[in-house]
Amino acid sequence: MTLRIGSVGLLALLAVAGCARHAAEKPASRLSEAQRDTAFARSSLPGASTVGRALDLSGQASGRVAREDSLARR
């Protein structure tokens, strides 16, 4: 009985240790999310034009919010 509990505990410990994130791992890419999205939008991959339009709309909305914020401060 104690052998079974010990082996289950050991397996659980190994499973947790195997899933832990290692601090020494390098990121897969040095690009920011916006840079990756822009690179994808400029590519010829399927759906890239949709990503480009979404980025344009997002930029327009950000600009509009910034203008509204600057008006509110006056």
Secondary structure, DSSP 8 states (H G I E B T S, - for coil): -HHHHHHHHHHHHHHHHHHS--TT---S-SS-HHHHHHHHHTS-STTHHHHHHHHHHHHHHHHHHHHHHHHHH-
